[in-house]
Amino acid sequence: MAPMTSVGEEMHALVERLYPLCRSITGDGVRATLEIVGEYLPLQVHEVPTGTEVLDWTIPQEWNIRDAYVADAAGKRVVDFAASSLHVLGYSVPVAATMPLAELREHLHTLPDHPSWVPYRTSYWTPAWGFCLAQETLDALPDGEYEVRIDSTLADGHLTYAEHMVPGQVADEVIVSCHVCHPSLANDNLAGIAVAVFLARALAEQKPYYTYRFLFAPGTIGAITWLARNAEPRAGGRVKHGLVLACAGDPGRLTYKRSRRGDAQIDRVMRHVLAASERPHRITEFSPYGYDERQFCSPGFDLGVGSLSRTPYAEYPEYHTSADNPDFVSPEAMADTLGVCREAFAVLDRDRRYVNLSPYGEPQLGRRGLYDSLGGRSDAKQAQMAMLWVLNLSDGEHSLLDVAERSGLPFDTVAVAADALHEAGLIKEGR
């Protein structure tokens, strides 16, 4: 794979390309987004019809929009959907009317504390219409009549989501999920989409142990739909681990949110990798609020799925505003997020339990050439200690991650030691 600086720039270019599209939980904007993602990865696209029952939910009507504006008496568009998809309340019903500013104000959304920013607002489940604009724009509007036009449709259609699979050595799966429903918001979640795309490409260059399933779906209803359609066998047993990617490109420190279980393998791996990397980070406990980890971790499924972000949702001022634009995310931050994911999945893929085949006393490593293999290595003492630790804890109960945590040695050093001992016939895989 290309150097991380170059990959970061490629991810940022993908964010910029996706940014203008008007996405929602359904509609052509989602399809257009997936078409672009499909240029990077082969996708299996699914269309689920309006009215389909998915767990306790029902697939809604499909929303599409062609144009929308507020025009003054001279015909000048003072609010224009063509300038930004954020200017329209998501899922707005069609409107064609003329009304005074006093009446129009009831349908206008602003951010008084950030007067130059445009907010992101939606009304998925309640019929409504509205516009979002900067407070300074609203303050400059004179009283008078305004033409209001929203050229949208709400009609029976489909909810669209897509999957990409990286085959592994085993059928057990790791889910990587990101939401594709937000309009022009770069960190939430175009950066997450970009990191997922390039993570999938990096894994494809390897021969991973697990099968990795990447899910590109609208938030909440998309994950619920996938779970409803895949309760067996994947969600019922084949999904062993998972990670939700969101807010992956801002300048904040990395944040990992544990799964509902709190001690799932992905939780342990992320804690170890973040600590070993010495990156600024924090680890938070599970909460049934946030992104789609809460769907995968709902009690009926209780999958081992955590969430990785930089600054979490609603904890940065730019969240759900026009200030969350491509300038807010950086190639360096996205490359760093991607790097952590790659490191974490490398640990996840290589973590095994072994059984010591010579458990009575310490086996003679020298006559097997294992000490000779360390000659000249700058980390020879560390590598020797890793072999001794692996031998001592290879009782079928402890994994290599257990060894790394207990010994304080780097996981990679422990895994290399295990490979050498396995090749020498001193341990066998007990997984």
GIGI-V447881 format. One line per field, one symbol per residue. psi: psi as a letter, one per 20 degrees, with the letter a starting at -180 (. if undefined). burial: + if it has 9 or more other ideal C-beta (glycine too) atoms within 8 Angstrom, else -. A space follows every 10 residues. Layout:
psi=???
burial=???
This chain:
psi=qqqhgghghh ghhgghhhgi qoqairrhhg ghghgghihh qpqoppopqp ippocjrppr qppqphqqrp qahijpohpo hhhpiiippp kpqqporpqq hhhhhijppr nhimiiqprp qrmgipprqr qprqhhgghi pqqaqppppo nrqorpcqpp rqqppoqahr ipqppoqqqk iqcmoghnkh hgggggghgg hghhianqgq ppopooqqqf hgggggghik hpifiihhoh rqpppqljjr irrqpppqrh hhkrhhgggh ggggghikqp rqpqrqqkqc bihhghjqhh glqmpappad prqjjqhipl riimrhhhqq hgghhggggg gggghggghi prprppimin rpqohgijjh hhiipiphkg gghghggggg ghjmjihprh hgggghhjqq ghgghgghgg hghijhqqpj .
burial=---++-++++ ++-++--++- +++++++-++ ++++-+++-+ +-+-++-+++ -+-+--+-++ +++++--+++ ++-----+++ +--+++++++ +++++----+ +--+--++++ +--++-++++ +-++---+++ +++++-++-- +----+++++ -+-+--++++ ++++++-+-- -+++++++++ ++++++++++ ++++++++++ +++----+-+ ++++++++++ +++++++++- ---++--+++ ++++++++++ -+++++++++ ++-+++++++ ++++----+- +-++-+---+ ++++++++-- +-++++++++ +++--+-++- ++++++-+++ +-++++++++ ++++++++++ ++++++---- ----+--+-+ +--+-----+ -+++++++++ +-++---+-+ +++++++-+- +-++++++-+ ++-+-++-++ -
